[in-house]
Amino acid sequence: MIDEQILEINAAAGITAKKVGGKKGKRTRVLNDNEIRILWRYLHESKITEKNRIYIKLLLLLGGRKGELIQAEKHHFDLQSAMWTVPIEIRKQGEKIGAPIMRPLIKPAIELIELAMQMSKSTYLFPANGQEELATNGFDTT
C-alpha cells in the first residue's frame, strides 16, 4: 500500500521474524525413506493432476529446488546426455557463483521429464497456462 501511496508510513517496517519469536536459519529436516515411500504411494492414490504428480515426483528424484523446476524450460534438459542444466538466472545465488548447475538425470526422472514435455505446449516444462511459468505459490502447501 505504501508503493501505491495509500499509506505514508509502514507501521511494520521494523518488525523482523527474530523480534516476534520466529527462527531464522537453515532447515535440516528431510524426509526419511519410509516417508518418501508413503508420499510416493499417496501420489498414485490422490486426485491431484498428472502434471502436479510428475512435478512432485521430479522434486523427490532430482533433489532440486522447487523454483528451479518451476522455471525450467524444455531446452534446459539434455535427455540424450542425461543432464539438466539449471541456468545462472534461475539457480539460487547463480549471479554470485557465476555458473549453472549441472544435474545428472536418472532413468525414472528422464521418463517423467519426457512425459511432462509431451504434456506441455509451452517452452516451460510446467506451464500454468500459455507461455507462463507455473506459479510458485501453487506448491507451497503440497
GIHU-V622388 format. One record per pair of residues at least 6 apart in sequence whose C-alpha atoms are under 8 Angstrom apart, sorted by sequence separation. I is the first residue (numbers start at 1). GAP is how many residues later the second one is. D is the distance in whole Angstrom. If there is no record, write none. Layout:
# GIHU-V622388
I:GAP:D + I:GAP:D
This chain:
# GIHU-V622388
1:6:6 + 2:6:6 + 17:6:7 + 18:6:7 + 59:6:7 + 77:6:6 + 78:6:6 + 88:6:4 + 89:6:7 + 94:6:7 + 120:6:7 + 127:6:4 + 128:6:4 + 2:7:7 + 17:7:7 + 59:7:7 + 77:7:5 + 78:7:8 + 87:7:8 + 88:7:6 + 120:7:7 + 124:7:7 + 126:7:6 + 127:7:5 + 128:7:7 + 2:8:7 + 76:8:6 + 77:8:6 + 117:8:6 + 122:8:6 + 123:8:7 + 124:8:8 + 126:8:6 + 44:9:8 + 76:9:5 + 91:9:7 + 116:9:6 + 121:9:7 + 122:9:5 + 124:9:6 + 43:10:6 + 59:10:8 + 76:10:7 + 88:10:6 + 91:10:7 + 116:10:7 + 122:10:8 + 76:11:8 + 88:11:6 + 87:12:8 + 88:12:5 + 113:12:8 + 87:13:5 + 88:13:8 + 55:14:8 + 72:14:7 + 86:14:5 + 87:14:7 + 85:15:6 + 86:15:5 + 85:16:6 + 86:16:6 + 40:17:7 + 84:17:8 + 85:17:5 + 86:17:8 + 68:18:7 + 84:18:6 + 85:18:6 + 71:19:7 + 83:19:7 + 84:19:5 + 83:20:6 + 84:20:6 + 83:21:5 + 84:21:7 + 68:22:6 + 82:22:6 + 83:22:5 + 67:23:8 + 68:23:6 + 82:23:5 + 82:24:7 + 79:26:8 + 82:28:7 + 79:31:7 + 62:41:8 + 62:43:7 + 74:43:7 + 61:47:8 + 62:47:7 + 61:48:6 + 75:48:8 + 74:49:6 + 73:50:5 + 74:50:6 + 58:51:6 + 73:51:4 + 74:51:5 + 72:52:6 + 73:52:5 + 71:53:7 + 72:53:6 + 58:54:7 + 70:54:8 + 71:54:8 + 72:54:8 + 58:55:8 + 70:55:8 + 71:55:8 + 69:56:8 + 70:56:6 + 54:58:6 + 54:62:7 + 71:62:6 + 70:63:7 + 71:63:7 + 70:64:6 + 51:65:7 + 70:65:8 + 70:66:7 + 51:68:8 + 67:69:7 + 66:70:8 + 55:71:8 + 51:75:7
